[in-house]
Amino acid sequence: MSQGPMMLVEHLVRSQLKQRHMQPPQWVSIPLTLTVLMAVGHLYFFPPPMDSGLADRVVASIKDNYQSVASALVPTRR
């Protein structure tokens, strides 16, 4: 699913609500938006990097870089 159809649906729903002078409060619209984004991400965005091992390699690389910087900042004992 691409972003275009989701934006179209959002526009249509908002237009209908606006015509009826009904707008959801932010405490409803924000969690709803985040839920939709997380659901779409869970279905379409996250599986490829997780299945290919890319996510694990990125985390390992960040950990290695952090350890390198941290070891350079800590003076060695003699």
C-alpha positions in Angstrom: 0.0 0.0 0.0 1.4 3.3 -0.9 1.0 6.6 0.9 -1.2 8.1 -1.9 -4.4 6.0 -1.2 -4.0 6.6 2.5 -3.8 10.3 2.0 -6.8 10.2 -0.3 -8.9 8.3 2.3 -7.8 10.8 5.0 -8.8 13.7 2.8 -12.2 12.3 2.0 -12.9 11.5 5.7 -11.8 14.9 6.8 -13.9 16.6 4.0 -17.0 14.7 5.1 -16.5 15.5 8.7 -15.9 19.2 7.9 -19.1 19.4 5.8 -21.0 18.0 8.8 -19.2 20.5 11.2 -17.7 17.5 13.0 -14.0 17.4 13.7 -12.5 14.8 15.9 -10.6 16.2 18.9 -6.8 15.9 18.9 -6.9 13.3 21.6 -8.7 11.0 19.1 -7.0 11.9 15.8 -3.4 11.7 17.1 -3.6 8.2 18.5 -5.6 7.1 15.5 -3.0 8.4 13.1 -0.1 6.8 15.1 -2.0 3.5 15.2 -2.5 3.5 11.4 1.2 4.5 10.8 2.4 1.7 13.1 0.1 -0.9 11.6 1.3 0.0 8.0 4.9 0.0 9.2 4.5 -3.3 10.8 3.0 -4.8 7.7 5.1 -3.2 5.0 8.2 -1.4 6.3 9.7 -3.5 9.1 9.6 -7.1 7.6 12.2 -6.6 4.8 15.0 -5.2 7.1 14.2 -7.7 9.8 14.0 -10.7 7.5 17.3 -9.8 5.7 19.2 -9.3 8.9 19.8 -5.7 8.1 18.4 -4.5 11.4 20.7 -6.7 13.4 23.7 -5.5 11.3 22.8 -1.9 11.9 22.4 -2.3 15.6 25.8 -4.2 15.8 27.5 -1.4 13.8 26.1 1.3 16.1 27.2 -0.7 19.1 30.7 -1.1 17.7 31.0 2.6 16.9 29.8 3.6 20.3 32.3 1.3 21.9 35.1 2.7 19.8 34.2 6.2 20.7 33.8 5.3 24.4 37.2 3.5 24.5 38.9 6.5 22.9 37.5 8.8 25.6 38.5 6.7 28.5 42.2 7.0 29.4 44.1 3.7 29.5 45.8 2.7 32.8 49.5 2.1 32.8 
